[in-house]
Amino acid sequence: MSETDLSIQDRVCSSAERGPSPPPQTLIRLTNLEHTYLKGTPLQVPGLRGVSLSVDRGEALGIIGRSGSGKSTTVQHFNGLLRPEKPGQVEILGQDMADRSVDVRLIRQKVGLVFQYPEAQLFERLVGDDVAFGPLKMGLTLEEARERVRWAMDSVGLPFSEFKDRFTFSLSGGEMRKAAIAGVLALKPEVLVLDESTSGLDPRGRRELLSLIRRWKEDDGLTIVFISSNMEDLAALVDRVCVLDGGRSVMEGTVRDVFSRPGELQAFGLNVPQITEILVGLKDRELDVDPRCTDVAEAEEQVWRILST
């Protein structure tokens, strides 16, 4: 037996001794969530009619749905901007959000929400002051806040020394978006919720932001909730997908499983990534491909295999 075989055997034995991996830790759980806007008035309208989903530590969850499906309303329950209506339940980091004694400020420090146009969250004159607002409100000292701001700005690709004294509204659109995200990251959240945060960016800006999000998840262990109408972005980033329609959760599964069901998604007014669409078409022609593939390199390999046979 070779040294390599021994090494593999040792790892297998060690893994067996450790036993199965522990179950994932659920940070956010929604059960049959409902919400009515302008409730009790003649203008009341249902926003959510029964949404159930969970977010586990360290994962990236994608939430998709046509306009008006309830995506933004759902994630506004994640950090207490909206409170659950009975009979729905919302549990955030072990806290029942129906309990009015829960300190919502602490929840908002742990679950950071970045809105669709996060540059609208900016309000301070200088970039560094804007990013420092949250840490100072948390009670950090000036020196602690400065180090937190330095880390957050460097994390989003806005070097602290270069951008801290820049006028906030002199930044480009992409830089403003990064500054707004830095303000949320400076709180050191456990969960980062991004509501259509790549919309309106040019291709380069979108790629840069997606790369940053992927790095925060893979290198820093940050839990991500990502809402987007760009199926390619979702396929490249998330682990699981939850589909909303008419204020209800109607489909959930791994990104491969959900995007391999284009007919059902189309019924909900959604498309699939172009890669998946091509592979599904090839599969319909009885060619040997896996239509669940969402990775460009893997899809290319499958197509070359077909062409070479």
N, C-alpha and C positions, 0 to 999 in steps of 0.2 A: 504494500500500500504506500502511495507517495505521501510526501509531506503535505501537499495540497489536500489530498483525501482525508488525512488525519485532521487537518485544520477544519475542514467542512464538518467531519464527524464530531469534533469537539464542540463546534458551534451548535450543531443539531442537538447533541446531548445536553449542552448547557441550557438551550431554549426549552427542552423537554422538562428539565429539572425546575425551571422557573414556572412552568405551567402556562395556561392560556393567558393572553393579555387581559388586563382589567377592562371592564366595560367603559365606554366613553362617558365623560362627565357632562351632563346636560346643563348648560348655562342659562338657556332661555327655553321656556315651554309655553306654548299657547294651546288652549283647549277650547274648541267650539266658540271662538271669539266673535262677538257681535259688536257693532257700533252703529249708532244712528246720529246723523248730523241734524242739528236744530230740533232735537228731540222735544216733544211736547208742544210743538208749534205747528201751524198749518203747513209750514214749509219743510217739515221733517222728511229726511230721505235716508234710506239705509245705506251705510258705507260698507259694512261687513255683515255677512249673514251666516258665518260659521267657518272660521279659519282655525285649523289645527296644524301646528308644526313645532319643531324643536331645533335648537342650535347647540351643537356639541363643542366642547373646548378643542381648539386647534384646527377646526375644519373651516372650509369656505363654503357657505350656503348661498346658492343663487335663488332669487325670487323673480319670477317672470309672470307676465300677464298683459293682456291688452290694456289700453288706456281706460281708466275707470274701474279696473278689476279689484282695487283695494290694496295695492302694494304699499303706497306711501302711508295710508291709514294704518296698515298692519305694523310697519316698523316704528311708527310714532308711539306704539304701545311698548316698544322695547326699552325705552328709558324714561317712561312716565310722563311723556308729553300728553298722552291720552291714558285714561284709566279704564279698566275693563268694565263692561256692563254685564249684569247677570243675564243668562247663566254662564257666560264665558269666564275663563280663568286665564290669568297671566302670571307666570312665576319667573322672576328674574333673579339669578344668582341666589336661589333659595328663598327669595322674598315674595310673598303673596301681594301683588300690586293692588288688590282690592282693599288691603289693609291701609287705612289712611294714616296710620302711625309710622309707616315706612318712610325713611328719610330719602326723598326723591333726589336730593342733591348728591348723595353718595352713589345712588344708582346711575346718575348721569355722568359721574366721574368714571364709572366702570364700563358704561356702555356709551361710546361716542357715536353720535349721529351726524353725518355729513349730508346736507341736503342736495337737491338736484343741481342747484346753482350755488355752490358753497361760497363763491365770492360775495354773495349777498350777506353772508355772515360777518364780513369784515366791517369794522367801524372805527378803529383807532387810526390816528394820523400816521404813525410809523409802524412798519411791519413787526419789529421786535415787540413793541408795546401791545399789539393785537394778539400775538401768540402768547404773551405773558399774562393776559387778562385772566384766563382760567386758573393757572397755577397760583396767582396772587390771591384770587378769590378762595382757593383751597386753604389759604393760610400759610403758604410757604414763605420763607424769608426771601429777600431780594436776591441773595446769592444763590439760594436753592432754585428760585424761579429762573434766574439767568442760565443756570446749567441745564435746567429742563428745556428752556427755549432753545438753547444752543443745540441740544440733542435732537429736538423735534424738527428744527429748521434744516439741520444737516441731513436728517432722515428723509426729508421730502425733496432734497436736491436744491435747497436754497441756502448756500453757505452763510453761516451766522455772521461772520465778519463783513461779508459783502452786502447782505440784505437787511440787517437789523435796523439800520438807520434810513432805509429807503422809504419814500412816501408810499403808503399802501396803494393808493389809486394811480400811481405811476407805473405799476407792474403790468405786464402783459396779462392776457386772459388766463393763460396756463399758469403763470407765476402766481396770480391771485388765487387760483384754485389750490395750488400747493400751499400757499400761506394759510388759507382757511383750514385745510386738512392738518397742517402743522399745529394750529390752535387746538384742534381736537386731540391730536397725538400727545400734545404737551400735558394732557391730563393723565397720561399713561393708562388708557382704558384696557380692559380685558377683551372687549368686543368692539370692533369698528364696523359701523353700518354705513354703507355708501349707497345713496339713493340716486341712481343715474348720474354718478359723478364724472363719467367720461363723456357725457353728452355735450355737444358743442365744441369739443376740442378738435384741433387738426390731427391728422394721422400720427404725426410725431409726438404730439402732446399726449395722445391717447396711449400710444405704446409705452411712453415713459411712465405714465401713471400706473398702467397695468403691471409694468415691471416692478415698480415700487411696492404695489399691493402684494404681488407674489413673493417679494423678498420679505416683507413684514410677516407674512404667514409662514414661510418656510424657514427663515432664519431666526425670527424673533418669537415665533409661536403665537402670533396674534390671531384671534378668531375673527373671521371676516363674514359679513353678510353683504351680498352684492346684488343690487337691483340694476338691471340693464335690459334694454331692448335689442342690444347687439349680441346675437347668438354666438358669433365667433369669439367675442370677449369672454362670454360666460363659459364656453367650452374650454377655453385656454386657462381659466382661472379656478373654477369652482369644483367641489367634490360631489355635492348633491344639488338637486334642483327641486324647488317647490313651485307648482303652477297654480296661480289664482285666476278665477273667472267669476264675474258677477258677485264678488265679495265672499267667495267660498274657495277653500283649497280643494283642487280637483285632481291633482296628480303630484306624486312625489317619488323620487328615486335617484339613483346615481346619474351623473350627467350622461353617461353612455346609454343607460336604459331609457331615460326620458327622451333624449334626442333620436333614439331609434324608433320612435312612434310618431312619425311625421303626420300621419292621418289624424290622429287624436289632437295633436298640437294645432293643426290647421283648423280643426273644428272650434278651437278656442281663439282663433284669430292670430296664431303665432306661426313663425317659420322655424326651420332648423338650420344649423350651420351649413354653408354651401358644401363643405366636405361630406357631411352626412347625407345631404340631398343627392350628391353624385353617387355615393356608395349604395344608397337605397335604390337608385335607378338601375345600377349595375346588378344588384341582387334580384330586382324584378325581372331582369333578363337572364336569370338563372346562372349568373357568374359567381364564382367562389370568392366572395368578399364578406367581411364583417361590417354590416351597416351601422354598428354601434360605435365605430371609430370616430373620434373627434380630433385626433392629432394629425397635423399635416404630413409629418414625416412617415407616420405609420400608414396613412392613406396612400401616399406616394409609393411606398413599398408594395402595398397590395396591388396597385394598378400596374406597376412594373412586372410583378409576378404573373399577372394575367397576360400582359403583352408578350412575355417571353415564353409562354407555353404554347 
